[in-house]
Amino acid sequence: MAVRKLPPSLFSAKGGIAQTRGSARFLHIIAGVRQSRNLYAFGCESQPLLTLTSYGLPKRCPVCRQDYPIGSENQGCAETT
């Protein structure tokens, strides 16, 4: 079986799919959730072969630097009424 090198331009996080307010926004997909440990596994559209893990909701994607890629800023807070 022949092995072919892929150009690094295919996996760069600098090219954006959709532009919002001048910054690139990428789709983030949740791959798995382990509720007993509050562990999230997710993937970023800019690096399709990479799976990232986070304890709790991530505040920033380490690949594309998007703030709160899963959920929102106030989603993890408990509400008291």
PyMOL Python script that loads the backbone (N, CA, C, O; Angstrom):
from pymol import cmd

cmd.read_pdbstr("""\
ATOM      1  N   MET A   1       0.840  -1.174   0.000  1.00  0.00           N
ATOM      2  CA  MET A   1       0.000   0.000   0.000  1.00  0.00           C
ATOM      3  C   MET A   1       0.888   1.242   0.000  1.00  0.00           C
ATOM      4  O   MET A   1       1.820   1.351   0.797  1.00  0.00           O
ATOM      5  N   ALA A   2       0.596   2.149  -0.878  1.00  0.00           N
ATOM      6  CA  ALA A   2       1.381   3.373  -1.005  1.00  0.00           C
ATOM      7  C   ALA A   2       0.910   4.407   0.003  1.00  0.00           C
ATOM      8  O   ALA A   2      -0.286   4.542   0.264  1.00  0.00           O
ATOM      9  N   VAL A   3       1.863   5.132   0.563  1.00  0.00           N
ATOM     10  CA  VAL A   3       1.561   6.191   1.507  1.00  0.00           C
ATOM     11  C   VAL A   3       1.815   7.520   0.818  1.00  0.00           C
ATOM     12  O   VAL A   3       2.888   7.744   0.257  1.00  0.00           O
ATOM     13  N   ARG A   4       0.830   8.394   0.863  1.00  0.00           N
ATOM     14  CA  ARG A   4       0.956   9.691   0.207  1.00  0.00           C
ATOM     15  C   ARG A   4       0.907  10.788   1.251  1.00  0.00           C
ATOM     16  O   ARG A   4       0.059  10.760   2.142  1.00  0.00           O
ATOM     17  N   LYS A   5       1.802  11.747   1.152  1.00  0.00           N
ATOM     18  CA  LYS A   5       1.806  12.890   2.069  1.00  0.00           C
ATOM     19  C   LYS A   5       0.737  13.887   1.642  1.00  0.00           C
ATOM     20  O   LYS A   5       0.588  14.197   0.460  1.00  0.00           O
ATOM     21  N   LEU A   6      -0.002  14.380   2.628  1.00  0.00           N
ATOM     22  CA  LEU A   6      -1.004  15.408   2.365  1.00  0.00           C
ATOM     23  C   LEU A   6      -0.401  16.782   2.629  1.00  0.00           C
ATOM     24  O   LEU A   6       0.400  16.937   3.551  1.00  0.00           O
ATOM     25  N   PRO A   7      -0.768  17.762   1.846  1.00  0.00           N
ATOM     26  CA  PRO A   7      -0.233  19.103   2.078  1.00  0.00           C
ATOM     27  C   PRO A   7      -0.736  19.672   3.395  1.00  0.00           C
ATOM     28  O   PRO A   7      -1.898  19.465   3.744  1.00  0.00           O
ATOM     29  N   PRO A   8       0.113  20.390   4.140  1.00  0.00           N
ATOM     30  CA  PRO A   8      -0.321  20.957   5.417  1.00  0.00           C
ATOM     31  C   PRO A   8      -1.417  22.002   5.283  1.00  0.00           C
ATOM     32  O   PRO A   8      -2.069  22.329   6.275  1.00  0.00           O
ATOM     33  N   SER A   9      -1.637  22.532   4.096  1.00  0.00           N
ATOM     34  CA  SER A   9      -2.689  23.533   3.917  1.00  0.00           C
ATOM     35  C   SER A   9      -4.079  22.936   4.118  1.00  0.00           C
ATOM     36  O   SER A   9      -5.028  23.681   4.361  1.00  0.00           O
ATOM     37  N   LEU A  10      -4.226  21.624   4.024  1.00  0.00           N
ATOM     38  CA  LEU A  10      -5.514  20.992   4.257  1.00  0.00           C
ATOM     39  C   LEU A  10      -5.919  21.052   5.722  1.00  0.00           C
ATOM     40  O   LEU A  10      -7.110  21.025   6.031  1.00  0.00           O
ATOM     41  N   PHE A  11      -4.954  21.132   6.627  1.00  0.00           N
ATOM     42  CA  PHE A  11      -5.221  21.065   8.050  1.00  0.00           C
ATOM     43  C   PHE A  11      -4.931  22.362   8.789  1.00  0.00           C
ATOM     44  O   PHE A  11      -4.756  22.347  10.007  1.00  0.00           O
ATOM     45  N   SER A  12      -4.879  23.451   8.099  1.00  0.00           N
ATOM     46  CA  SER A  12      -4.587  24.718   8.773  1.00  0.00           C
ATOM     47  C   SER A  12      -5.846  25.272   9.420  1.00  0.00           C
ATOM     48  O   SER A  12      -6.935  25.181   8.853  1.00  0.00           O
ATOM     49  N   ALA A  13      -5.698  25.840  10.596  1.00  0.00           N
ATOM     50  CA  ALA A  13      -6.839  26.408  11.324  1.00  0.00           C
ATOM     51  C   ALA A  13      -7.084  27.861  10.943  1.00  0.00           C
ATOM     52  O   ALA A  13      -7.973  28.499  11.508  1.00  0.00           O
ATOM     53  N   LYS A  14      -6.320  28.399  10.002  1.00  0.00           N
ATOM     54  CA  LYS A  14      -6.439  29.810   9.664  1.00  0.00           C
ATOM     55  C   LYS A  14      -7.548  30.079   8.657  1.00  0.00           C
ATOM     56  O   LYS A  14      -8.098  31.180   8.639  1.00  0.00           O
ATOM     57  N   GLY A  15      -7.888  29.114   7.826  1.00  0.00           N
ATOM     58  CA  GLY A  15      -8.939  29.314   6.846  1.00  0.00           C
ATOM     59  C   GLY A  15     -10.295  29.094   7.464  1.00  0.00           C
ATOM     60  O   GLY A  15     -10.546  28.025   8.020  1.00  0.00           O
ATOM     61  N   GLY A  16     -11.177  30.067   7.386  1.00  0.00           N
ATOM     62  CA  GLY A  16     -12.480  29.975   8.032  1.00  0.00           C
ATOM     63  C   GLY A  16     -13.565  29.536   7.062  1.00  0.00           C
ATOM     64  O   GLY A  16     -13.478  29.813   5.865  1.00  0.00           O
ATOM     65  N   ILE A  17     -14.564  28.869   7.558  1.00  0.00           N
ATOM     66  CA  ILE A  17     -15.696  28.472   6.742  1.00  0.00           C
ATOM     67  C   ILE A  17     -16.729  29.602   6.709  1.00  0.00           C
ATOM     68  O   ILE A  17     -17.174  30.004   5.634  1.00  0.00           O
ATOM     69  N   ALA A  18     -17.099  30.102   7.851  1.00  0.00           N
ATOM     70  CA  ALA A  18     -18.074  31.198   7.938  1.00  0.00           C
ATOM     71  C   ALA A  18     -17.437  32.367   8.682  1.00  0.00           C
ATOM     72  O   ALA A  18     -16.740  32.176   9.679  1.00  0.00           O
ATOM     73  N   GLN A  19     -17.678  33.542   8.201  1.00  0.00           N
ATOM     74  CA  GLN A  19     -17.110  34.728   8.830  1.00  0.00           C
ATOM     75  C   GLN A  19     -18.191  35.429   9.645  1.00  0.00           C
ATOM     76  O   GLN A  19     -19.269  35.720   9.128  1.00  0.00           O
ATOM     77  N   THR A  20     -17.908  35.700  10.917  1.00  0.00           N
ATOM     78  CA  THR A  20     -18.820  36.415  11.793  1.00  0.00           C
ATOM     79  C   THR A  20     -18.046  37.517  12.495  1.00  0.00           C
ATOM     80  O   THR A  20     -17.130  37.244  13.270  1.00  0.00           O
ATOM     81  N   ARG A  21     -18.411  38.745  12.228  1.00  0.00           N
ATOM     82  CA  ARG A  21     -17.752  39.916  12.828  1.00  0.00           C
ATOM     83  C   ARG A  21     -16.240  39.905  12.607  1.00  0.00           C
ATOM     84  O   ARG A  21     -15.485  40.311  13.492  1.00  0.00           O
ATOM     85  N   GLY A  22     -15.794  39.452  11.453  1.00  0.00           N
ATOM     86  CA  GLY A  22     -14.379  39.502  11.122  1.00  0.00           C
ATOM     87  C   GLY A  22     -13.543  38.372  11.695  1.00  0.00           C
ATOM     88  O   GLY A  22     -12.337  38.336  11.453  1.00  0.00           O
ATOM     89  N   SER A  23     -14.135  37.441  12.448  1.00  0.00           N
ATOM     90  CA  SER A  23     -13.359  36.332  12.985  1.00  0.00           C
ATOM     91  C   SER A  23     -13.919  35.018  12.455  1.00  0.00           C
ATOM     92  O   SER A  23     -15.118  34.903  12.201  1.00  0.00           O
ATOM     93  N   ALA A  24     -13.052  34.036  12.290  1.00  0.00           N
ATOM     94  CA  ALA A  24     -13.465  32.736  11.772  1.00  0.00           C
ATOM     95  C   ALA A  24     -14.209  31.955  12.846  1.00  0.00           C
ATOM     96  O   ALA A  24     -13.770  31.916  13.995  1.00  0.00           O
ATOM     97  N   ARG A  25     -15.322  31.336  12.491  1.00  0.00           N
ATOM     98  CA  ARG A  25     -16.095  30.506  13.422  1.00  0.00           C
ATOM     99  C   ARG A  25     -16.155  29.104  12.827  1.00  0.00           C
ATOM    100  O   ARG A  25     -16.537  28.925  11.670  1.00  0.00           O
ATOM    101  N   PHE A  26     -15.781  28.130  13.616  1.00  0.00           N
ATOM    102  CA  PHE A  26     -15.778  26.750  13.174  1.00  0.00           C
ATOM    103  C   PHE A  26     -16.831  25.945  13.927  1.00  0.00           C
ATOM    104  O   PHE A  26     -17.197  26.279  15.054  1.00  0.00           O
ATOM    105  N   LEU A  27     -17.298  24.909  13.305  1.00  0.00           N
ATOM    106  CA  LEU A  27     -18.264  24.011  13.907  1.00  0.00           C
ATOM    107  C   LEU A  27     -17.545  23.089  14.888  1.00  0.00           C
ATOM    108  O   LEU A  27     -16.471  22.574  14.577  1.00  0.00           O
ATOM    109  N   HIS A  28     -18.120  22.875  16.061  1.00  0.00           N
ATOM    110  CA  HIS A  28     -17.553  21.980  17.067  1.00  0.00           C
ATOM    111  C   HIS A  28     -18.550  20.858  17.331  1.00  0.00           C
ATOM    112  O   HIS A  28     -19.725  21.114  17.591  1.00  0.00           O
ATOM    113  N   ILE A  29     -18.086  19.634  17.267  1.00  0.00           N
ATOM    114  CA  ILE A  29     -18.931  18.462  17.386  1.00  0.00           C
ATOM    115  C   ILE A  29     -18.606  17.727  18.678  1.00  0.00           C
ATOM    116  O   ILE A  29     -17.441  17.435  18.950  1.00  0.00           O
ATOM    117  N   ILE A  30     -19.626  17.426  19.473  1.00  0.00           N
ATOM    118  CA  ILE A  30     -19.423  16.666  20.701  1.00  0.00           C
ATOM    119  C   ILE A  30     -19.334  15.193  20.337  1.00  0.00           C
ATOM    120  O   ILE A  30     -20.263  14.632  19.755  1.00  0.00           O
ATOM    121  N   ALA A  31     -18.205  14.565  20.685  1.00  0.00           N
ATOM    122  CA  ALA A  31     -17.993  13.154  20.373  1.00  0.00           C
ATOM    123  C   ALA A  31     -18.468  12.251  21.498  1.00  0.00           C
ATOM    124  O   ALA A  31     -18.893  11.123  21.248  1.00  0.00           O
ATOM    125  N   GLY A  32     -18.402  12.734  22.735  1.00  0.00           N
ATOM    126  CA  GLY A  32     -18.843  11.920  23.859  1.00  0.00           C
ATOM    127  C   GLY A  32     -18.867  12.719  25.141  1.00  0.00           C
ATOM    128  O   GLY A  32     -18.139  13.699  25.297  1.00  0.00           O
ATOM    129  N   VAL A  33     -19.731  12.276  26.072  1.00  0.00           N
ATOM    130  CA  VAL A  33     -19.841  12.926  27.376  1.00  0.00           C
ATOM    131  C   VAL A  33     -19.851  11.838  28.439  1.00  0.00           C
ATOM    132  O   VAL A  33     -20.624  10.885  28.352  1.00  0.00           O
ATOM    133  N   ARG A  34     -19.002  11.980  29.431  1.00  0.00           N
ATOM    134  CA  ARG A  34     -19.005  11.079  30.578  1.00  0.00           C
ATOM    135  C   ARG A  34     -19.455  11.894  31.778  1.00  0.00           C
ATOM    136  O   ARG A  34     -18.677  12.653  32.356  1.00  0.00           O
ATOM    137  N   GLN A  35     -20.727  11.729  32.149  1.00  0.00           N
ATOM    138  CA  GLN A  35     -21.313  12.565  33.193  1.00  0.00           C
ATOM    139  C   GLN A  35     -20.727  12.299  34.569  1.00  0.00           C
ATOM    140  O   GLN A  35     -20.669  13.210  35.395  1.00  0.00           O
ATOM    141  N   SER A  36     -20.293  11.081  34.836  1.00  0.00           N
ATOM    142  CA  SER A  36     -19.752  10.777  36.160  1.00  0.00           C
ATOM    143  C   SER A  36     -18.468  11.563  36.441  1.00  0.00           C
ATOM    144  O   SER A  36     -18.179  11.871  37.598  1.00  0.00           O
ATOM    145  N   ARG A  37     -17.707  11.888  35.416  1.00  0.00           N
ATOM    146  CA  ARG A  37     -16.460  12.643  35.585  1.00  0.00           C
ATOM    147  C   ARG A  37     -16.536  14.059  35.032  1.00  0.00           C
ATOM    148  O   ARG A  37     -15.564  14.810  35.123  1.00  0.00           O
ATOM    149  N   ASN A  38     -17.697  14.439  34.452  1.00  0.00           N
ATOM    150  CA  ASN A  38     -17.872  15.746  33.828  1.00  0.00           C
ATOM    151  C   ASN A  38     -16.830  15.948  32.729  1.00  0.00           C
ATOM    152  O   ASN A  38     -16.218  17.012  32.628  1.00  0.00           O
ATOM    153  N   LEU A  39     -16.637  14.917  31.909  1.00  0.00           N
ATOM    154  CA  LEU A  39     -15.614  14.901  30.870  1.00  0.00           C
ATOM    155  C   LEU A  39     -16.277  14.997  29.496  1.00  0.00           C
ATOM    156  O   LEU A  39     -17.169  14.212  29.178  1.00  0.00           O
ATOM    157  N   TYR A  40     -15.842  15.952  28.691  1.00  0.00           N
ATOM    158  CA  TYR A  40     -16.373  16.161  27.354  1.00  0.00           C
ATOM    159  C   TYR A  40     -15.296  15.852  26.326  1.00  0.00           C
ATOM    160  O   TYR A  40     -14.147  16.268  26.477  1.00  0.00           O
ATOM    161  N   ALA A  41     -15.668  15.126  25.286  1.00  0.00           N
ATOM    162  CA  ALA A  41     -14.786  14.885  24.140  1.00  0.00           C
ATOM    163  C   ALA A  41     -15.432  15.584  22.947  1.00  0.00           C
ATOM    164  O   ALA A  41     -16.605  15.359  22.650  1.00  0.00           O
ATOM    165  N   PHE A  42     -14.665  16.432  22.267  1.00  0.00           N
ATOM    166  CA  PHE A  42     -15.226  17.181  21.142  1.00  0.00           C
ATOM    167  C   PHE A  42     -14.194  17.321  20.046  1.00  0.00           C
ATOM    168  O   PHE A  42     -12.995  17.147  20.265  1.00  0.00           O
ATOM    169  N   GLY A  43     -14.681  17.637  18.870  1.00  0.00           N
ATOM    170  CA  GLY A  43     -13.825  17.844  17.717  1.00  0.00           C
ATOM    171  C   GLY A  43     -14.065  19.210  17.116  1.00  0.00           C
ATOM    172  O   GLY A  43     -15.163  19.759  17.208  1.00  0.00           O
ATOM    173  N   CYS A  44     -13.031  19.758  16.498  1.00  0.00           N
ATOM    174  CA  CYS A  44     -13.110  21.071  15.853  1.00  0.00           C
ATOM    175  C   CYS A  44     -13.064  20.866  14.338  1.00  0.00           C
ATOM    176  O   CYS A  44     -12.303  20.037  13.838  1.00  0.00           O
ATOM    177  N   GLU A  45     -13.877  21.622  13.622  1.00  0.00           N
ATOM    178  CA  GLU A  45     -13.936  21.499  12.170  1.00  0.00           C
ATOM    179  C   GLU A  45     -12.604  21.855  11.507  1.00  0.00           C
ATOM    180  O   GLU A  45     -12.313  21.362  10.417  1.00  0.00           O
ATOM    181  N   SER A  46     -11.800  22.692  12.136  1.00  0.00           N
ATOM    182  CA  SER A  46     -10.533  23.095  11.534  1.00  0.00           C
ATOM    183  C   SER A  46      -9.493  21.974  11.578  1.00  0.00           C
ATOM    184  O   SER A  46      -8.575  21.962  10.758  1.00  0.00           O
ATOM    185  N   GLN A  47      -9.616  21.039  12.511  1.00  0.00           N
ATOM    186  CA  GLN A  47      -8.722  19.884  12.607  1.00  0.00           C
ATOM    187  C   GLN A  47      -9.584  18.627  12.684  1.00  0.00           C
ATOM    188  O   GLN A  47      -9.845  18.142  13.785  1.00  0.00           O
ATOM    189  N   PRO A  48     -10.032  18.086  11.558  1.00  0.00           N
ATOM    190  CA  PRO A  48     -11.016  17.003  11.580  1.00  0.00           C
ATOM    191  C   PRO A  48     -10.509  15.682  12.149  1.00  0.00           C
ATOM    192  O   PRO A  48     -11.325  14.844  12.532  1.00  0.00           O
ATOM    193  N   LEU A  49      -9.218  15.464  12.219  1.00  0.00           N
ATOM    194  CA  LEU A  49      -8.692  14.200  12.720  1.00  0.00           C
ATOM    195  C   LEU A  49      -8.283  14.267  14.183  1.00  0.00           C
ATOM    196  O   LEU A  49      -7.675  13.323  14.688  1.00  0.00           O
ATOM    197  N   LEU A  50      -8.599  15.351  14.875  1.00  0.00           N
ATOM    198  CA  LEU A  50      -8.185  15.566  16.253  1.00  0.00           C
ATOM    199  C   LEU A  50      -9.402  15.565  17.175  1.00  0.00           C
ATOM    200  O   LEU A  50     -10.391  16.246  16.903  1.00  0.00           O
ATOM    201  N   THR A  51      -9.328  14.795  18.271  1.00  0.00           N
ATOM    202  CA  THR A  51     -10.373  14.791  19.286  1.00  0.00           C
ATOM    203  C   THR A  51      -9.798  15.372  20.561  1.00  0.00           C
ATOM    204  O   THR A  51      -8.756  14.921  21.035  1.00  0.00           O
ATOM    205  N   LEU A  52     -10.463  16.365  21.120  1.00  0.00           N
ATOM    206  CA  LEU A  52     -10.003  17.053  22.319  1.00  0.00           C
ATOM    207  C   LEU A  52     -10.866  16.644  23.501  1.00  0.00           C
ATOM    208  O   LEU A  52     -12.047  16.342  23.331  1.00  0.00           O
ATOM    209  N   THR A  53     -10.287  16.631  24.700  1.00  0.00           N
ATOM    210  CA  THR A  53     -11.056  16.338  25.901  1.00  0.00           C
ATOM    211  C   THR A  53     -10.949  17.503  26.868  1.00  0.00           C
ATOM    212  O   THR A  53      -9.940  18.207  26.910  1.00  0.00           O
ATOM    213  N   SER A  54     -12.012  17.696  27.648  1.00  0.00           N
ATOM    214  CA  SER A  54     -12.067  18.808  28.582  1.00  0.00           C
ATOM    215  C   SER A  54     -12.860  18.381  29.803  1.00  0.00           C
ATOM    216  O   SER A  54     -13.887  17.713  29.679  1.00  0.00           O
ATOM    217  N   TYR A  55     -12.386  18.766  30.988  1.00  0.00           N
ATOM    218  CA  TYR A  55     -13.152  18.564  32.207  1.00  0.00           C
ATOM    219  C   TYR A  55     -14.085  19.755  32.359  1.00  0.00           C
ATOM    220  O   TYR A  55     -13.634  20.867  32.638  1.00  0.00           O
ATOM    221  N   GLY A  56     -15.373  19.533  32.178  1.00  0.00           N
ATOM    222  CA  GLY A  56     -16.336  20.626  32.152  1.00  0.00           C
ATOM    223  C   GLY A  56     -16.399  21.217  30.759  1.00  0.00           C
ATOM    224  O   GLY A  56     -15.647  20.825  29.868  1.00  0.00           O
ATOM    225  N   LEU A  57     -17.302  22.161  30.582  1.00  0.00           N
ATOM    226  CA  LEU A  57     -17.405  22.815  29.284  1.00  0.00           C
ATOM    227  C   LEU A  57     -16.154  23.637  29.014  1.00  0.00           C
ATOM    228  O   LEU A  57     -15.728  24.405  29.876  1.00  0.00           O
ATOM    229  N   PRO A  58     -15.556  23.490  27.831  1.00  0.00           N
ATOM    230  CA  PRO A  58     -14.337  24.246  27.536  1.00  0.00           C
ATOM    231  C   PRO A  58     -14.626  25.735  27.374  1.00  0.00           C
ATOM    232  O   PRO A  58     -15.639  26.121  26.791  1.00  0.00           O
ATOM    233  N   LYS A  59     -13.726  26.564  27.896  1.00  0.00           N
ATOM    234  CA  LYS A  59     -13.886  28.013  27.756  1.00  0.00           C
ATOM    235  C   LYS A  59     -13.320  28.517  26.442  1.00  0.00           C
ATOM    236  O   LYS A  59     -13.724  29.572  25.954  1.00  0.00           O
ATOM    237  N   ARG A  60     -12.387  27.771  25.865  1.00  0.00           N
ATOM    238  CA  ARG A  60     -11.787  28.158  24.599  1.00  0.00           C
ATOM    239  C   ARG A  60     -11.284  26.916  23.880  1.00  0.00           C
ATOM    240  O   ARG A  60     -10.713  26.022  24.505  1.00  0.00           O
ATOM    241  N   CYS A  61     -11.491  26.857  22.579  1.00  0.00           N
ATOM    242  CA  CYS A  61     -10.969  25.751  21.784  1.00  0.00           C
ATOM    243  C   CYS A  61      -9.468  25.965  21.599  1.00  0.00           C
ATOM    244  O   CYS A  61      -9.060  27.029  21.134  1.00  0.00           O
ATOM    245  N   PRO A  62      -8.633  24.981  21.952  1.00  0.00           N
ATOM    246  CA  PRO A  62      -7.190  25.173  21.819  1.00  0.00           C
ATOM    247  C   PRO A  62      -6.710  25.201  20.371  1.00  0.00           C
ATOM    248  O   PRO A  62      -5.583  25.623  20.110  1.00  0.00           O
ATOM    249  N   VAL A  63      -7.528  24.767  19.438  1.00  0.00           N
ATOM    250  CA  VAL A  63      -7.120  24.724  18.035  1.00  0.00           C
ATOM    251  C   VAL A  63      -7.432  26.030  17.317  1.00  0.00           C
ATOM    252  O   VAL A  63      -6.541  26.654  16.742  1.00  0.00           O
ATOM    253  N   CYS A  64      -8.710  26.448  17.350  1.00  0.00           N
ATOM    254  CA  CYS A  64      -9.109  27.641  16.592  1.00  0.00           C
ATOM    255  C   CYS A  64      -9.270  28.880  17.458  1.00  0.00           C
ATOM    256  O   CYS A  64      -9.547  29.959  16.934  1.00  0.00           O
ATOM    257  N   ARG A  65      -9.101  28.754  18.789  1.00  0.00           N
ATOM    258  CA  ARG A  65      -9.163  29.855  19.755  1.00  0.00           C
ATOM    259  C   ARG A  65     -10.538  30.516  19.843  1.00  0.00           C
ATOM    260  O   ARG A  65     -10.637  31.688  20.204  1.00  0.00           O
ATOM    261  N   GLN A  66     -11.603  29.772  19.515  1.00  0.00           N
ATOM    262  CA  GLN A  66     -12.954  30.302  19.621  1.00  0.00           C
ATOM    263  C   GLN A  66     -13.408  30.217  21.074  1.00  0.00           C
ATOM    264  O   GLN A  66     -13.242  29.180  21.717  1.00  0.00           O
ATOM    265  N   ASP A  67     -13.979  31.297  21.593  1.00  0.00           N
ATOM    266  CA  ASP A  67     -14.480  31.317  22.967  1.00  0.00           C
ATOM    267  C   ASP A  67     -15.749  30.480  23.064  1.00  0.00           C
ATOM    268  O   ASP A  67     -16.615  30.553  22.192  1.00  0.00           O
ATOM    269  N   TYR A  68     -15.857  29.692  24.117  1.00  0.00           N
ATOM    270  CA  TYR A  68     -17.007  28.848  24.420  1.00  0.00           C
ATOM    271  C   TYR A  68     -17.496  28.088  23.183  1.00  0.00           C
ATOM    272  O   TYR A  68     -18.584  28.369  22.681  1.00  0.00           O
ATOM    273  N   PRO A  69     -16.705  27.127  22.684  1.00  0.00           N
ATOM    274  CA  PRO A  69     -17.101  26.402  21.476  1.00  0.00           C
ATOM    275  C   PRO A  69     -18.315  25.499  21.687  1.00  0.00           C
ATOM    276  O   PRO A  69     -19.046  25.219  20.737  1.00  0.00           O
ATOM    277  N   ILE A  70     -18.540  25.036  22.936  1.00  0.00           N
ATOM    278  CA  ILE A  70     -19.691  24.190  23.252  1.00  0.00           C
ATOM    279  C   ILE A  70     -20.498  24.909  24.315  1.00  0.00           C
ATOM    280  O   ILE A  70     -20.004  25.136  25.419  1.00  0.00           O
ATOM    281  N   GLY A  71     -21.718  25.268  24.000  1.00  0.00           N
ATOM    282  CA  GLY A  71     -22.557  25.958  24.973  1.00  0.00           C
ATOM    283  C   GLY A  71     -22.270  27.449  24.993  1.00  0.00           C
ATOM    284  O   GLY A  71     -21.789  28.022  24.015  1.00  0.00           O
ATOM    285  N   SER A  72     -22.579  28.067  26.137  1.00  0.00           N
ATOM    286  CA  SER A  72     -22.370  29.498  26.289  1.00  0.00           C
ATOM    287  C   SER A  72     -21.686  29.790  27.601  1.00  0.00           C
ATOM    288  O   SER A  72     -21.441  28.881  28.394  1.00  0.00           O
ATOM    289  N   GLU A  73     -21.378  31.042  27.838  1.00  0.00           N
ATOM    290  CA  GLU A  73     -20.636  31.453  29.028  1.00  0.00           C
ATOM    291  C   GLU A  73     -21.401  31.154  30.308  1.00  0.00           C
ATOM    292  O   GLU A  73     -20.793  30.736  31.294  1.00  0.00           O
ATOM    293  N   ASN A  74     -22.703  31.351  30.324  1.00  0.00           N
ATOM    294  CA  ASN A  74     -23.477  31.183  31.541  1.00  0.00           C
ATOM    295  C   ASN A  74     -24.192  29.839  31.635  1.00  0.00           C
ATOM    296  O   ASN A  74     -25.019  29.659  32.529  1.00  0.00           O
ATOM    297  N   GLN A  75     -23.903  28.891  30.745  1.00  0.00           N
ATOM    298  CA  GLN A  75     -24.578  27.612  30.750  1.00  0.00           C
ATOM    299  C   GLN A  75     -24.157  26.738  31.916  1.00  0.00           C
ATOM    300  O   GLN A  75     -24.982  25.976  32.420  1.00  0.00           O
ATOM    301  N   GLY A  76     -22.920  26.810  32.367  1.00  0.00           N
ATOM    302  CA  GLY A  76     -22.440  25.974  33.442  1.00  0.00           C
ATOM    303  C   GLY A  76     -22.791  26.471  34.829  1.00  0.00           C
ATOM    304  O   GLY A  76     -22.555  25.761  35.806  1.00  0.00           O
ATOM    305  N   CYS A  77     -23.343  27.662  34.947  1.00  0.00           N
ATOM    306  CA  CYS A  77     -23.681  28.220  36.252  1.00  0.00           C
ATOM    307  C   CYS A  77     -25.000  27.671  36.753  1.00  0.00           C
ATOM    308  O   CYS A  77     -25.932  27.470  35.975  1.00  0.00           O
ATOM    309  N   ALA A  78     -25.080  27.427  38.052  1.00  0.00           N
ATOM    310  CA  ALA A  78     -26.333  26.976  38.662  1.00  0.00           C
ATOM    311  C   ALA A  78     -27.196  28.180  38.981  1.00  0.00           C
ATOM    312  O   ALA A  78     -26.711  29.171  39.527  1.00  0.00           O
ATOM    313  N   GLU A  79     -28.464  28.100  38.647  1.00  0.00           N
ATOM    314  CA  GLU A  79     -29.366  29.220  38.904  1.00  0.00           C
ATOM    315  C   GLU A  79     -30.108  28.992  40.219  1.00  0.00           C
ATOM    316  O   GLU A  79     -30.567  27.883  40.494  1.00  0.00           O
ATOM    317  N   THR A  80     -30.221  30.030  41.015  1.00  0.00           N
ATOM    318  CA  THR A  80     -30.998  29.950  42.252  1.00  0.00           C
ATOM    319  C   THR A  80     -32.169  30.903  42.146  1.00  0.00           C
ATOM    320  O   THR A  80     -31.998  32.064  41.775  1.00  0.00           O
ATOM    321  N   THR A  81     -33.350  30.422  42.466  1.00  0.00           N
ATOM    322  CA  THR A  81     -34.531  31.281  42.372  1.00  0.00           C
ATOM    323  C   THR A  81     -35.231  31.358  43.719  1.00  0.00           C
ATOM    324  O   THR A  81     -36.251  32.036  43.847  1.00  0.00           O
TER     325      THR A  81
END
""", "prot")
cmd.dss("prot")
cmd.show_as("cartoon", "prot")
cmd.util.cbc("prot")
cmd.orient("prot")
